[in-house]
Every structure is written in structure tokens, then in C-alpha cells.
Amino acid sequence: MPGTRELGLFHASAQSAKVRGQPRDARGRFVRVRYTAQRLKVLETARQMREDMGLPPSEWLTPRPAGGAA
């Protein structure tokens, strides 16, 4: 159907694989991730929900330490 956008939910592309990497600035240097209070609350809620459902912990829901590499 013309005008319908492809959401990209079911295919993996090289571009979507790049998006999930470690954040970098415009020059390609690694940058520190700074979590807002709201984001930390969302991560905590998601971890609690997984625990309540009996699912194993997810590394995606654990904030990286501020001091260095994870």
C-alpha cells in the first residue's frame, strides 16, 4: 500500500544494529551515558516487573557504572 511506512519490527538491518552500540559523539569518540532520575525509575520498575513475573534479570535494564566500562 503506498504511503505505508515500514516499521522495521521483524527484520534486522545493519543500521539498526549500529543504533544499539555504545554511544559516540560526532567524531566517533565514546561518550559517558548519563541517566536521568526518570530513566533510573523506569529501569527499576522494569527490573521489578521482570522479578515479579519470574523472568531472569536482563543486562539491558542495569545502568552502567559511571566510572568506566561495563
N, C-alpha and C positions, 0 to 999 in steps of 0.2 A: 504494500500500500504506500503510495507516495506520501512523503511528509512524516512518516512514522520514524521515530528515532530508534536506533539500535542501542539498547541499554548496556549491552556487554555483560550480561549476568552469567551466561553459560559458556563463554569462550575465554580462553587465556590468550593474551597478546603480549608481545614484548613490551609495549608501552605500559600496560597495567602492571607488569612485573617490576618495572622501574619505579613506579609510584610508591611501592611498599618498602623501599630500601631506607637506609639511614639518611636523614635529612641533610641536604647540602645547600650551600649558598650559590649565588650566581657564578662564582668562579670554580665551583666544584669541590670546595673545601667542606669537611664535615662541620656541622653546627650542633650545638647543645640543644636538646629538647627541653623546653620549659613548659611544665604542666600548670594550668590554671587550677584554682581551687575547685571550680565547677567540673573540670575534666577529671581530677582526682576523685571527686564524689561519684561521678559516673562509673569510673573504673572499680571503685569499691563496691558500688551497688551491683555491677555485673559479676564481680567475683562472688559476692554473697548469693546472688541468684543461682550461679552455677553450683555452689556448695549446697544450697537448699534442694536442687534438683538431683544431686548425687553425681554431678559430672566432675571429671578431673580438672585440676587447675589449668589455666591457659597462660602461656607466657606472654601473649598479646595483651593481657589485662594487668600485667605487672609493670609499673613505671620503672624506667631505667634509673639507676643511681645518678645523682647529679655530679659525682666526682670523676667519672670515667666510663670506660667501655663496659658493656654488659656481658 
